[in-house]
Amino acid sequence: MLGAGKHFVRHVFPAVIKPIRILWNEIIGFIFLAIGVMVSFSTWRNFNGGQAAGNPFILVMGGSFALMLLYLGWSSFRRAKKISRS
């Protein structure tokens, strides 16, 4: 009886975990992309007309942070696609 339970878990568990991992990566990817887009718009708005208008430090730091978030979102979608193909 215990062997049948192990056999069941060994076959069902991977079939359940794989879609959950794909969905998790897609959700995280969307969140990173959405925050990255918001940060980039905010950075551009502050660079053009905010308190520190024209300050290149704002553009460099905010832009690099936005690029990092966009890259993390994109790589999370790539990882989800890789998991779905395996």
N, CA, C and O atoms as a Maestro MAE file, in Angstrom:
{
 s_m_m2io_version
 :::
 2.0.0
}

f_m_ct {
 s_m_title
 :::
 protein
 m_atom[344] {
  # First column is atom index #
  i_m_mmod_type
  r_m_x_coord
  r_m_y_coord
  r_m_z_coord
  i_m_residue_number
  s_m_chain_name
  s_m_pdb_residue_name
  s_m_pdb_atom_name
  i_m_atomic_number
  :::
  1 25 0.821 -1.192 0.000 1 A "MET " " N  " 7
  2 3 0.000 0.000 0.000 1 A "MET " " CA " 6
  3 2 0.864 1.254 0.000 1 A "MET " " C  " 6
  4 15 0.554 2.211 -0.710 1 A "MET " " O  " 8
  5 25 1.941 1.270 0.782 2 A "LEU " " N  " 7
  6 3 2.817 2.430 0.842 2 A "LEU " " CA " 6
  7 2 3.545 2.640 -0.480 2 A "LEU " " C  " 6
  8 15 3.815 3.778 -0.862 2 A "LEU " " O  " 8
  9 25 3.861 1.566 -1.175 3 A "GLY " " N  " 7
  10 3 4.523 1.667 -2.473 3 A "GLY " " CA " 6
  11 2 3.637 2.339 -3.509 3 A "GLY " " C  " 6
  12 15 4.128 3.082 -4.359 3 A "GLY " " O  " 8
  13 25 2.331 2.083 -3.446 4 A "ALA " " N  " 7
  14 3 1.408 2.726 -4.385 4 A "ALA " " CA " 6
  15 2 1.332 4.225 -4.117 4 A "ALA " " C  " 6
  16 15 1.214 5.013 -5.055 4 A "ALA " " O  " 8
  17 25 1.397 4.620 -2.872 5 A "GLY " " N  " 7
  18 3 1.389 6.044 -2.525 5 A "GLY " " CA " 6
  19 2 2.634 6.747 -3.042 5 A "GLY " " C  " 6
  20 15 2.551 7.850 -3.582 5 A "GLY " " O  " 8
  21 25 3.794 6.104 -2.873 6 A "LYS " " N  " 7
  22 3 5.040 6.671 -3.398 6 A "LYS " " CA " 6
  23 2 4.973 6.794 -4.909 6 A "LYS " " C  " 6
  24 15 5.387 7.804 -5.478 6 A "LYS " " O  " 8
  25 25 4.455 5.773 -5.547 7 A "HIS " " N  " 7
  26 3 4.337 5.778 -7.000 7 A "HIS " " CA " 6
  27 2 3.410 6.907 -7.464 7 A "HIS " " C  " 6
  28 15 3.698 7.593 -8.444 7 A "HIS " " O  " 8
  29 25 2.306 7.088 -6.757 8 A "PHE " " N  " 7
  30 3 1.355 8.157 -7.076 8 A "PHE " " CA " 6
  31 2 2.006 9.529 -6.929 8 A "PHE " " C  " 6
  32 15 1.900 10.371 -7.821 8 A "PHE " " O  " 8
  33 25 2.683 9.753 -5.797 9 A "VAL " " N  " 7
  34 3 3.324 11.042 -5.537 9 A "VAL " " CA " 6
  35 2 4.438 11.298 -6.546 9 A "VAL " " C  " 6
  36 15 4.610 12.431 -6.996 9 A "VAL " " O  " 8
  37 25 5.187 10.279 -6.904 10 A "ARG " " N  " 7
  38 3 6.294 10.427 -7.837 10 A "ARG " " CA " 6
  39 2 5.810 10.854 -9.224 10 A "ARG " " C  " 6
  40 15 6.544 11.525 -9.950 10 A "ARG " " O  " 8
  41 25 4.602 10.480 -9.597 11 A "HIS " " N  " 7
  42 3 4.092 10.829 -10.917 11 A "HIS " " CA " 6
  43 2 3.215 12.085 -10.907 11 A "HIS " " C  " 6
  44 15 3.214 12.843 -11.877 11 A "HIS " " O  " 8
  45 25 2.489 12.306 -9.849 12 A "VAL " " N  " 7
  46 3 1.567 13.440 -9.807 12 A "VAL " " CA " 6
  47 2 2.282 14.726 -9.389 12 A "VAL " " C  " 6
  48 15 1.990 15.794 -9.928 12 A "VAL " " O  " 8
  49 25 3.198 14.641 -8.451 13 A "PHE " " N  " 7
  50 3 3.871 15.830 -7.922 13 A "PHE " " CA " 6
  51 2 4.560 16.635 -9.012 13 A "PHE " " C  " 6
  52 15 4.344 17.846 -9.063 13 A "PHE " " O  " 8
  53 25 5.386 16.046 -9.900 14 A "PRO " " N  " 7
  54 3 5.997 16.852 -10.963 14 A "PRO " " CA " 6
  55 2 4.970 17.458 -11.924 14 A "PRO " " C  " 6
  56 15 5.173 18.561 -12.431 14 A "PRO " " O  " 8
  57 25 3.889 16.755 -12.171 15 A "ALA " " N  " 7
  58 3 2.863 17.275 -13.078 15 A "ALA " " CA " 6
  59 2 2.122 18.465 -12.475 15 A "ALA " " C  " 6
  60 15 1.562 19.276 -13.213 15 A "ALA " " O  " 8
  61 25 2.108 18.582 -11.167 16 A "VAL " " N  " 7
  62 3 1.450 19.710 -10.507 16 A "VAL " " CA " 6
  63 2 2.436 20.857 -10.301 16 A "VAL " " C  " 6
  64 15 2.066 22.023 -10.440 16 A "VAL " " O  " 8
  65 25 3.673 20.540 -9.975 17 A "ILE " " N  " 7
  66 3 4.669 21.560 -9.684 17 A "ILE " " CA " 6
  67 2 5.072 22.334 -10.936 17 A "ILE " " C  " 6
  68 15 5.297 23.542 -10.857 17 A "ILE " " O  " 8
  69 25 5.167 21.678 -12.076 18 A "LYS " " N  " 7
  70 3 5.617 22.345 -13.297 18 A "LYS " " CA " 6
  71 2 4.722 23.525 -13.682 18 A "LYS " " C  " 6
  72 15 5.249 24.612 -13.917 18 A "LYS " " O  " 8
  73 25 3.397 23.368 -13.759 19 A "PRO " " N  " 7
  74 3 2.565 24.541 -14.080 19 A "PRO " " CA " 6
  75 2 2.622 25.635 -13.015 19 A "PRO " " C  " 6
  76 15 2.519 26.819 -13.334 19 A "PRO " " O  " 8
  77 25 2.785 25.244 -11.761 20 A "ILE " " N  " 7
  78 3 2.886 26.242 -10.699 20 A "ILE " " CA " 6
  79 2 4.160 27.059 -10.863 20 A "ILE " " C  " 6
  80 15 4.139 28.276 -10.682 20 A "ILE " " O  " 8
  81 25 5.278 26.401 -11.205 21 A "ARG " " N  " 7
  82 3 6.538 27.124 -11.433 21 A "ARG " " CA " 6
  83 2 6.429 28.057 -12.634 21 A "ARG " " C  " 6
  84 15 6.939 29.177 -12.596 21 A "ARG " " O  " 8
  85 25 5.766 27.603 -13.705 22 A "ILE " " N  " 7
  86 3 5.591 28.445 -14.888 22 A "ILE " " CA " 6
  87 2 4.761 29.674 -14.534 22 A "ILE " " C  " 6
  88 15 5.125 30.797 -14.884 22 A "ILE " " O  " 8
  89 25 3.647 29.460 -13.840 23 A "LEU " " N  " 7
  90 3 2.779 30.570 -13.455 23 A "LEU " " CA " 6
  91 2 3.496 31.542 -12.523 23 A "LEU " " C  " 6
  92 15 3.348 32.757 -12.659 23 A "LEU " " O  " 8
  93 25 4.265 31.018 -11.586 24 A "TRP " " N  " 7
  94 3 5.020 31.871 -10.655 24 A "TRP " " CA " 6
  95 2 5.985 32.763 -11.426 24 A "TRP " " C  " 6
  96 15 6.046 33.967 -11.176 24 A "TRP " " O  " 8
  97 25 6.739 32.188 -12.359 25 A "ASN " " N  " 7
  98 3 7.686 32.978 -13.131 25 A "ASN " " CA " 6
  99 2 6.990 34.018 -13.996 25 A "ASN " " C  " 6
  100 15 7.507 35.122 -14.165 25 A "ASN " " O  " 8
  101 25 5.834 33.688 -14.545 26 A "GLU " " N  " 7
  102 3 5.105 34.662 -15.348 26 A "GLU " " CA " 6
  103 2 4.551 35.798 -14.492 26 A "GLU " " C  " 6
  104 15 4.574 36.954 -14.915 26 A "GLU " " O  " 8
  105 25 4.062 35.491 -13.314 27 A "ILE " " N  " 7
  106 3 3.544 36.535 -12.426 27 A "ILE " " CA " 6
  107 2 4.671 37.459 -11.973 27 A "ILE " " C  " 6
  108 15 4.529 38.682 -12.006 27 A "ILE " " O  " 8
  109 25 5.781 36.876 -11.555 28 A "ILE " " N  " 7
  110 3 6.927 37.680 -11.118 28 A "ILE " " CA " 6
  111 2 7.462 38.513 -12.275 28 A "ILE " " C  " 6
  112 15 7.826 39.675 -12.093 28 A "ILE " " O  " 8
  113 25 7.510 37.914 -13.475 29 A "GLY " " N  " 7
  114 3 7.959 38.659 -14.648 29 A "GLY " " CA " 6
  115 2 7.071 39.853 -14.938 29 A "GLY " " C  " 6
  116 15 7.567 40.938 -15.240 29 A "GLY " " O  " 8
  117 25 5.752 39.662 -14.849 30 A "PHE " " N  " 7
  118 3 4.829 40.772 -15.070 30 A "PHE " " CA " 6
  119 2 5.025 41.872 -14.026 30 A "PHE " " C  " 6
  120 15 5.022 43.057 -14.358 30 A "PHE " " O  " 8
  121 25 5.195 41.478 -12.776 31 A "ILE " " N  " 7
  122 3 5.382 42.478 -11.711 31 A "ILE " " CA " 6
  123 2 6.653 43.280 -11.948 31 A "ILE " " C  " 6
  124 15 6.643 44.505 -11.831 31 A "ILE " " O  " 8
  125 25 7.756 42.597 -12.282 32 A "PHE " " N  " 7
  126 3 9.009 43.305 -12.546 32 A "PHE " " CA " 6
  127 2 8.879 44.231 -13.756 32 A "PHE " " C  " 6
  128 15 9.369 45.359 -13.720 32 A "PHE " " O  " 8
  129 25 8.225 43.769 -14.827 33 A "LEU " " N  " 7
  130 3 8.054 44.610 -16.002 33 A "LEU " " CA " 6
  131 2 7.188 45.826 -15.685 33 A "LEU " " C  " 6
  132 15 7.494 46.935 -16.121 33 A "LEU " " O  " 8
  133 25 6.116 45.626 -14.933 34 A "ALA " " N  " 7
  134 3 5.230 46.744 -14.597 34 A "ALA " " CA " 6
  135 2 5.957 47.771 -13.726 34 A "ALA " " C  " 6
  136 15 5.842 48.973 -13.966 34 A "ALA " " O  " 8
  137 25 6.694 47.317 -12.731 35 A "ILE " " N  " 7
  138 3 7.432 48.248 -11.872 35 A "ILE " " CA " 6
  139 2 8.538 48.931 -12.665 35 A "ILE " " C  " 6
  140 15 8.796 50.119 -12.473 35 A "ILE " " O  " 8
  141 25 9.196 48.185 -13.561 36 A "GLY " " N  " 7
  142 3 10.247 48.782 -14.391 36 A "GLY " " CA " 6
  143 2 9.719 49.882 -15.289 36 A "GLY " " C  " 6
  144 15 10.374 50.910 -15.458 36 A "GLY " " O  " 8
  145 25 8.537 49.681 -15.873 37 A "VAL " " N  " 7
  146 3 7.936 50.715 -16.713 37 A "VAL " " CA " 6
  147 2 7.559 51.935 -15.865 37 A "VAL " " C  " 6
  148 15 7.778 53.072 -16.283 37 A "VAL " " O  " 8
  149 25 7.000 51.702 -14.688 38 A "MET " " N  " 7
  150 3 6.639 52.829 -13.822 38 A "MET " " CA " 6
  151 2 7.878 53.609 -13.380 38 A "MET " " C  " 6
  152 15 7.857 54.839 -13.341 38 A "MET " " O  " 8
  153 25 8.952 52.897 -13.051 39 A "VAL " " N  " 7
  154 3 10.191 53.569 -12.628 39 A "VAL " " CA " 6
  155 2 10.766 54.373 -13.785 39 A "VAL " " C  " 6
  156 15 11.244 55.489 -13.580 39 A "VAL " " O  " 8
  157 25 10.729 53.825 -14.996 40 A "SER " " N  " 7
  158 3 11.297 54.559 -16.127 40 A "SER " " CA " 6
  159 2 10.495 55.826 -16.420 40 A "SER " " C  " 6
  160 15 11.082 56.873 -16.693 40 A "SER " " O  " 8
  161 25 9.146 55.749 -16.367 41 A "PHE " " N  " 7
  162 3 8.348 56.957 -16.568 41 A "PHE " " CA " 6
  163 2 8.588 57.972 -15.461 41 A "PHE " " C  " 6
  164 15 8.683 59.170 -15.728 41 A "PHE " " O  " 8
  165 25 8.686 57.510 -14.233 42 A "SER " " N  " 7
  166 3 8.932 58.408 -13.110 42 A "SER " " CA " 6
  167 2 10.303 59.069 -13.223 42 A "SER " " C  " 6
  168 15 10.454 60.260 -12.950 42 A "SER " " O  " 8
  169 25 11.284 58.293 -13.621 43 A "THR " " N  " 7
  170 3 12.630 58.837 -13.791 43 A "THR " " CA " 6
  171 2 12.642 59.902 -14.872 43 A "THR " " C  " 6
  172 15 13.236 60.965 -14.690 43 A "THR " " O  " 8
  173 25 11.999 59.630 -15.984 44 A "TRP " " N  " 7
  174 3 11.957 60.602 -17.078 44 A "TRP " " CA " 6
  175 2 11.215 61.872 -16.670 44 A "TRP " " C  " 6
  176 15 11.635 62.980 -17.004 44 A "TRP " " O  " 8
  177 25 10.103 61.701 -15.942 45 A "ARG " " N  " 7
  178 3 9.331 62.854 -15.495 45 A "ARG " " CA " 6
  179 2 10.148 63.705 -14.515 45 A "ARG " " C  " 6
  180 15 10.128 64.933 -14.600 45 A "ARG " " O  " 8
  181 25 10.858 63.068 -13.596 46 A "ASN " " N  " 7
  182 3 11.676 63.812 -12.637 46 A "ASN " " CA " 6
  183 2 12.879 64.457 -13.300 46 A "ASN " " C  " 6
  184 15 13.317 65.527 -12.876 46 A "ASN " " O  " 8
  185 25 13.419 63.826 -14.329 47 A "PHE " " N  " 7
  186 3 14.556 64.403 -15.033 47 A "PHE " " CA " 6
  187 2 14.131 65.638 -15.826 47 A "PHE " " C  " 6
  188 15 14.879 66.613 -15.907 47 A "PHE " " O  " 8
  189 25 12.948 65.598 -16.404 48 A "ASN " " N  " 7
  190 3 12.489 66.720 -17.225 48 A "ASN " " CA " 6
  191 2 11.895 67.867 -16.421 48 A "ASN " " C  " 6
  192 15 12.143 69.027 -16.751 48 A "ASN " " O  " 8
  193 25 11.129 67.588 -15.389 49 A "GLY " " N  " 7
  194 3 10.459 68.702 -14.728 49 A "GLY " " CA " 6
  195 2 10.324 68.585 -13.239 49 A "GLY " " C  " 6
  196 15 9.537 69.326 -12.650 49 A "GLY " " O  " 8
  197 25 11.032 67.712 -12.602 50 A "GLY " " N  " 7
  198 3 10.911 67.539 -11.159 50 A "GLY " " CA " 6
  199 2 11.761 68.541 -10.403 50 A "GLY " " C  " 6
  200 15 12.207 69.542 -10.964 50 A "GLY " " O  " 8
  201 25 11.984 68.268 -9.125 51 A "GLN " " N  " 7
  202 3 12.800 69.154 -8.300 51 A "GLN " " CA " 6
  203 2 14.247 69.204 -8.799 51 A "GLN " " C  " 6
  204 15 14.895 70.250 -8.760 51 A "GLN " " O  " 8
  205 25 14.732 68.068 -9.264 52 A "ALA " " N  " 7
  206 3 16.119 68.004 -9.725 52 A "ALA " " CA " 6
  207 2 16.155 67.948 -11.251 52 A "ALA " " C  " 6
  208 15 16.820 67.083 -11.822 52 A "ALA " " O  " 8
  209 25 15.454 68.855 -11.911 53 A "ALA " " N  " 7
  210 3 15.355 68.834 -13.370 53 A "ALA " " CA " 6
  211 2 16.736 69.023 -13.994 53 A "ALA " " C  " 6
  212 15 17.493 69.920 -13.622 53 A "ALA " " O  " 8
  213 25 17.035 68.160 -14.941 54 A "GLY " " N  " 7
  214 3 18.305 68.247 -15.650 54 A "GLY " " CA " 6
  215 2 19.470 67.583 -14.947 54 A "GLY " " C  " 6
  216 15 20.582 67.601 -15.474 54 A "GLY " " O  " 8
  217 25 19.263 67.002 -13.789 55 A "ASN " " N  " 7
  218 3 20.332 66.347 -13.046 55 A "ASN " " CA " 6
  219 2 20.621 64.990 -13.689 55 A "ASN " " C  " 6
  220 15 19.752 64.119 -13.693 55 A "ASN " " O  " 8
  221 25 21.824 64.796 -14.233 56 A "PRO " " N  " 7
  222 3 22.115 63.522 -14.891 56 A "PRO " " CA " 6
  223 2 22.194 62.344 -13.916 56 A "PRO " " C  " 6
  224 15 22.021 61.196 -14.325 56 A "PRO " " O  " 8
  225 25 22.453 62.613 -12.640 57 A "PHE " " N  " 7
  226 3 22.514 61.546 -11.648 57 A "PHE " " CA " 6
  227 2 21.162 60.854 -11.522 57 A "PHE " " C  " 6
  228 15 21.090 59.634 -11.378 57 A "PHE " " O  " 8
  229 25 20.084 61.649 -11.580 58 A "ILE " " N  " 7
  230 3 18.723 61.090 -11.516 58 A "ILE " " CA " 6
  231 2 18.496 60.168 -12.709 58 A "ILE " " C  " 6
  232 15 17.956 59.071 -12.562 58 A "ILE " " O  " 8
  233 25 18.905 60.614 -13.877 59 A "LEU " " N  " 7
  234 3 18.698 59.835 -15.089 59 A "LEU " " CA " 6
  235 2 19.524 58.553 -15.077 59 A "LEU " " C  " 6
  236 15 19.027 57.498 -15.471 59 A "LEU " " O  " 8
  237 25 20.763 58.627 -14.637 60 A "VAL " " N  " 7
  238 3 21.635 57.444 -14.621 60 A "VAL " " CA " 6
  239 2 21.165 56.430 -13.586 60 A "VAL " " C  " 6
  240 15 21.049 55.244 -13.896 60 A "VAL " " O  " 8
  241 25 20.898 56.868 -12.385 61 A "MET " " N  " 7
  242 3 20.501 55.935 -11.325 61 A "MET " " CA " 6
  243 2 19.106 55.372 -11.568 61 A "MET " " C  " 6
  244 15 18.904 54.163 -11.460 61 A "MET " " O  " 8
  245 25 18.151 56.222 -11.892 62 A "GLY " " N  " 7
  246 3 16.800 55.744 -12.157 62 A "GLY " " CA " 6
  247 2 16.745 54.880 -13.404 62 A "GLY " " C  " 6
  248 15 16.040 53.872 -13.438 62 A "GLY " " O  " 8
  249 25 17.490 55.276 -14.431 63 A "GLY " " N  " 7
  250 3 17.527 54.489 -15.661 63 A "GLY " " CA " 6
  251 2 18.155 53.129 -15.462 63 A "GLY " " C  " 6
  252 15 17.666 52.133 -15.995 63 A "GLY " " O  " 8
  253 25 19.237 53.074 -14.698 64 A "SER " " N  " 7
  254 3 19.876 51.773 -14.465 64 A "SER " " CA " 6
  255 2 18.981 50.874 -13.610 64 A "SER " " C  " 6
  256 15 18.938 49.663 -13.826 64 A "SER " " O  " 8
  257 25 18.271 51.452 -12.650 65 A "PHE " " N  " 7
  258 3 17.346 50.659 -11.838 65 A "PHE " " CA " 6
  259 2 16.192 50.146 -12.691 65 A "PHE " " C  " 6
  260 15 15.780 48.994 -12.555 65 A "PHE " " O  " 8
  261 25 15.673 50.999 -13.570 66 A "ALA " " N  " 7
  262 3 14.582 50.585 -14.458 66 A "ALA " " CA " 6
  263 2 15.057 49.491 -15.409 66 A "ALA " " C  " 6
  264 15 14.334 48.521 -15.636 66 A "ALA " " O  " 8
  265 25 16.247 49.628 -15.965 67 A "LEU " " N  " 7
  266 3 16.783 48.601 -16.857 67 A "LEU " " CA " 6
  267 2 16.970 47.277 -16.132 67 A "LEU " " C  " 6
  268 15 16.711 46.215 -16.698 67 A "LEU " " O  " 8
  269 25 17.418 47.334 -14.889 68 A "MET " " N  " 7
  270 3 17.582 46.109 -14.113 68 A "MET " " CA " 6
  271 2 16.235 45.415 -13.902 68 A "MET " " C  " 6
  272 15 16.134 44.197 -14.052 68 A "MET " " O  " 8
  273 25 15.215 46.177 -13.559 69 A "LEU " " N  " 7
  274 3 13.892 45.591 -13.354 69 A "LEU " " CA " 6
  275 2 13.328 45.021 -14.647 69 A "LEU " " C  " 6
  276 15 12.730 43.945 -14.641 69 A "LEU " " O  " 8
  277 25 13.513 45.732 -15.757 70 A "LEU " " N  " 7
  278 3 13.033 45.236 -17.037 70 A "LEU " " CA " 6
  279 2 13.760 43.963 -17.439 70 A "LEU " " C  " 6
  280 15 13.145 43.041 -17.975 70 A "LEU " " O  " 8
  281 25 15.059 43.902 -17.186 71 A "TYR " " N  " 7
  282 3 15.815 42.685 -17.493 71 A "TYR " " CA " 6
  283 2 15.331 41.509 -16.637 71 A "TYR " " C  " 6
  284 15 15.175 40.397 -17.143 71 A "TYR " " O  " 8
  285 25 15.096 41.748 -15.356 72 A "LEU " " N  " 7
  286 3 14.622 40.675 -14.481 72 A "LEU " " CA " 6
  287 2 13.253 40.166 -14.919 72 A "LEU " " C  " 6
  288 15 12.998 38.963 -14.871 72 A "LEU " " O  " 8
  289 25 12.372 41.065 -15.344 73 A "GLY " " N  " 7
  290 3 11.071 40.652 -15.846 73 A "GLY " " CA " 6
  291 2 11.186 39.837 -17.115 73 A "GLY " " C  " 6
  292 15 10.532 38.804 -17.259 73 A "GLY " " O  " 8
  293 25 12.014 40.297 -18.033 74 A "TRP " " N  " 7
  294 3 12.215 39.587 -19.294 74 A "TRP " " CA " 6
  295 2 12.830 38.211 -19.054 74 A "TRP " " C  " 6
  296 15 12.400 37.229 -19.659 74 A "TRP " " O  " 8
  297 25 13.821 38.130 -18.187 75 A "SER " " N  " 7
  298 3 14.465 36.838 -17.924 75 A "SER " " CA " 6
  299 2 13.517 35.878 -17.199 75 A "SER " " C  " 6
  300 15 13.627 34.663 -17.363 75 A "SER " " O  " 8
  301 25 12.600 36.404 -16.411 76 A "SER " " N  " 7
  302 3 11.626 35.541 -15.757 76 A "SER " " CA " 6
  303 2 10.671 34.929 -16.774 76 A "SER " " C  " 6
  304 15 10.308 33.759 -16.653 76 A "SER " " O  " 8
  305 25 10.257 35.708 -17.780 77 A "PHE " " N  " 7
  306 3 9.427 35.142 -18.846 77 A "PHE " " CA " 6
  307 2 10.202 34.112 -19.666 77 A "PHE " " C  " 6
  308 15 9.642 33.096 -20.078 77 A "PHE " " O  " 8
  309 25 11.479 34.371 -19.900 78 A "ARG " " N  " 7
  310 3 12.302 33.387 -20.617 78 A "ARG " " CA " 6
  311 2 12.427 32.099 -19.817 78 A "ARG " " C  " 6
  312 15 12.375 31.010 -20.390 78 A "ARG " " O  " 8
  313 25 12.592 32.205 -18.508 79 A "ARG " " N  " 7
  314 3 12.693 31.031 -17.647 79 A "ARG " " CA " 6
  315 2 11.396 30.230 -17.650 79 A "ARG " " C  " 6
  316 15 11.422 28.999 -17.641 79 A "ARG " " O  " 8
  317 25 10.253 30.933 -17.663 80 A "ALA " " N  " 7
  318 3 8.961 30.246 -17.708 80 A "ALA " " CA " 6
  319 2 8.814 29.493 -19.033 80 A "ALA " " C  " 6
  320 15 8.286 28.381 -19.061 80 A "ALA " " O  " 8
  321 25 9.272 30.088 -20.110 81 A "LYS " " N  " 7
  322 3 9.197 29.406 -21.406 81 A "LYS " " CA " 6
  323 2 10.109 28.194 -21.435 81 A "LYS " " C  " 6
  324 15 9.758 27.161 -22.004 81 A "LYS " " O  " 8
  325 25 11.279 28.316 -20.823 82 A "LYS " " N  " 7
  326 3 12.221 27.205 -20.766 82 A "LYS " " CA " 6
  327 2 11.639 26.036 -19.947 82 A "LYS " " C  " 6
  328 15 11.795 24.872 -20.316 82 A "LYS " " O  " 8
  329 25 10.976 26.363 -18.846 83 A "ILE " " N  " 7
  330 3 10.359 25.323 -18.016 83 A "ILE " " CA " 6
  331 2 9.235 24.640 -18.777 83 A "ILE " " C  " 6
  332 15 9.064 23.425 -18.675 83 A "ILE " " O  " 8
  333 25 8.470 25.407 -19.537 84 A "SER " " N  " 7
  334 3 7.340 24.809 -20.261 84 A "SER " " CA " 6
  335 2 7.806 23.889 -21.382 84 A "SER " " C  " 6
  336 15 7.085 22.967 -21.762 84 A "SER " " O  " 8
  337 25 8.992 24.124 -21.911 85 A "ARG " " N  " 7
  338 3 9.516 23.273 -22.990 85 A "ARG " " CA " 6
  339 2 10.129 21.996 -22.478 85 A "ARG " " C  " 6
  340 15 10.255 21.030 -23.231 85 A "ARG " " O  " 8
  341 25 10.513 21.961 -21.224 86 A "SER " " N  " 7
  342 3 11.181 20.751 -20.689 86 A "SER " " CA " 6
  343 2 10.201 19.679 -20.297 86 A "SER " " C  " 6
  344 15 10.606 18.612 -19.834 86 A "SER " " O  " 8
  :::
 }
 m_bond[343] {
  # First column is bond index #
  i_m_from
  i_m_to
  i_m_order
  :::
  1 1 2 1
  2 2 3 1
  3 3 4 2
  4 3 5 1
  5 5 6 1
  6 6 7 1
  7 7 8 2
  8 7 9 1
  9 9 10 1
  10 10 11 1
  11 11 12 2
  12 11 13 1
  13 13 14 1
  14 14 15 1
  15 15 16 2
  16 15 17 1
  17 17 18 1
  18 18 19 1
  19 19 20 2
  20 19 21 1
  21 21 22 1
  22 22 23 1
  23 23 24 2
  24 23 25 1
  25 25 26 1
  26 26 27 1
  27 27 28 2
  28 27 29 1
  29 29 30 1
  30 30 31 1
  31 31 32 2
  32 31 33 1
  33 33 34 1
  34 34 35 1
  35 35 36 2
  36 35 37 1
  37 37 38 1
  38 38 39 1
  39 39 40 2
  40 39 41 1
  41 41 42 1
  42 42 43 1
  43 43 44 2
  44 43 45 1
  45 45 46 1
  46 46 47 1
  47 47 48 2
  48 47 49 1
  49 49 50 1
  50 50 51 1
  51 51 52 2
  52 51 53 1
  53 53 54 1
  54 54 55 1
  55 55 56 2
  56 55 57 1
  57 57 58 1
  58 58 59 1
  59 59 60 2
  60 59 61 1
  61 61 62 1
  62 62 63 1
  63 63 64 2
  64 63 65 1
  65 65 66 1
  66 66 67 1
  67 67 68 2
  68 67 69 1
  69 69 70 1
  70 70 71 1
  71 71 72 2
  72 71 73 1
  73 73 74 1
  74 74 75 1
  75 75 76 2
  76 75 77 1
  77 77 78 1
  78 78 79 1
  79 79 80 2
  80 79 81 1
  81 81 82 1
  82 82 83 1
  83 83 84 2
  84 83 85 1
  85 85 86 1
  86 86 87 1
  87 87 88 2
  88 87 89 1
  89 89 90 1
  90 90 91 1
  91 91 92 2
  92 91 93 1
  93 93 94 1
  94 94 95 1
  95 95 96 2
  96 95 97 1
  97 97 98 1
  98 98 99 1
  99 99 100 2
  100 99 101 1
  101 101 102 1
  102 102 103 1
  103 103 104 2
  104 103 105 1
  105 105 106 1
  106 106 107 1
  107 107 108 2
  108 107 109 1
  109 109 110 1
  110 110 111 1
  111 111 112 2
  112 111 113 1
  113 113 114 1
  114 114 115 1
  115 115 116 2
  116 115 117 1
  117 117 118 1
  118 118 119 1
  119 119 120 2
  120 119 121 1
  121 121 122 1
  122 122 123 1
  123 123 124 2
  124 123 125 1
  125 125 126 1
  126 126 127 1
  127 127 128 2
  128 127 129 1
  129 129 130 1
  130 130 131 1
  131 131 132 2
  132 131 133 1
  133 133 134 1
  134 134 135 1
  135 135 136 2
  136 135 137 1
  137 137 138 1
  138 138 139 1
  139 139 140 2
  140 139 141 1
  141 141 142 1
  142 142 143 1
  143 143 144 2
  144 143 145 1
  145 145 146 1
  146 146 147 1
  147 147 148 2
  148 147 149 1
  149 149 150 1
  150 150 151 1
  151 151 152 2
  152 151 153 1
  153 153 154 1
  154 154 155 1
  155 155 156 2
  156 155 157 1
  157 157 158 1
  158 158 159 1
  159 159 160 2
  160 159 161 1
  161 161 162 1
  162 162 163 1
  163 163 164 2
  164 163 165 1
  165 165 166 1
  166 166 167 1
  167 167 168 2
  168 167 169 1
  169 169 170 1
  170 170 171 1
  171 171 172 2
  172 171 173 1
  173 173 174 1
  174 174 175 1
  175 175 176 2
  176 175 177 1
  177 177 178 1
  178 178 179 1
  179 179 180 2
  180 179 181 1
  181 181 182 1
  182 182 183 1
  183 183 184 2
  184 183 185 1
  185 185 186 1
  186 186 187 1
  187 187 188 2
  188 187 189 1
  189 189 190 1
  190 190 191 1
  191 191 192 2
  192 191 193 1
  193 193 194 1
  194 194 195 1
  195 195 196 2
  196 195 197 1
  197 197 198 1
  198 198 199 1
  199 199 200 2
  200 199 201 1
  201 201 202 1
  202 202 203 1
  203 203 204 2
  204 203 205 1
  205 205 206 1
  206 206 207 1
  207 207 208 2
  208 207 209 1
  209 209 210 1
  210 210 211 1
  211 211 212 2
  212 211 213 1
  213 213 214 1
  214 214 215 1
  215 215 216 2
  216 215 217 1
  217 217 218 1
  218 218 219 1
  219 219 220 2
  220 219 221 1
  221 221 222 1
  222 222 223 1
  223 223 224 2
  224 223 225 1
  225 225 226 1
  226 226 227 1
  227 227 228 2
  228 227 229 1
  229 229 230 1
  230 230 231 1
  231 231 232 2
  232 231 233 1
  233 233 234 1
  234 234 235 1
  235 235 236 2
  236 235 237 1
  237 237 238 1
  238 238 239 1
  239 239 240 2
  240 239 241 1
  241 241 242 1
  242 242 243 1
  243 243 244 2
  244 243 245 1
  245 245 246 1
  246 246 247 1
  247 247 248 2
  248 247 249 1
  249 249 250 1
  250 250 251 1
  251 251 252 2
  252 251 253 1
  253 253 254 1
  254 254 255 1
  255 255 256 2
  256 255 257 1
  257 257 258 1
  258 258 259 1
  259 259 260 2
  260 259 261 1
  261 261 262 1
  262 262 263 1
  263 263 264 2
  264 263 265 1
  265 265 266 1
  266 266 267 1
  267 267 268 2
  268 267 269 1
  269 269 270 1
  270 270 271 1
  271 271 272 2
  272 271 273 1
  273 273 274 1
  274 274 275 1
  275 275 276 2
  276 275 277 1
  277 277 278 1
  278 278 279 1
  279 279 280 2
  280 279 281 1
  281 281 282 1
  282 282 283 1
  283 283 284 2
  284 283 285 1
  285 285 286 1
  286 286 287 1
  287 287 288 2
  288 287 289 1
  289 289 290 1
  290 290 291 1
  291 291 292 2
  292 291 293 1
  293 293 294 1
  294 294 295 1
  295 295 296 2
  296 295 297 1
  297 297 298 1
  298 298 299 1
  299 299 300 2
  300 299 301 1
  301 301 302 1
  302 302 303 1
  303 303 304 2
  304 303 305 1
  305 305 306 1
  306 306 307 1
  307 307 308 2
  308 307 309 1
  309 309 310 1
  310 310 311 1
  311 311 312 2
  312 311 313 1
  313 313 314 1
  314 314 315 1
  315 315 316 2
  316 315 317 1
  317 317 318 1
  318 318 319 1
  319 319 320 2
  320 319 321 1
  321 321 322 1
  322 322 323 1
  323 323 324 2
  324 323 325 1
  325 325 326 1
  326 326 327 1
  327 327 328 2
  328 327 329 1
  329 329 330 1
  330 330 331 1
  331 331 332 2
  332 331 333 1
  333 333 334 1
  334 334 335 1
  335 335 336 2
  336 335 337 1
  337 337 338 1
  338 338 339 1
  339 339 340 2
  340 339 341 1
  341 341 342 1
  342 342 343 1
  343 343 344 2
  :::
 }
}
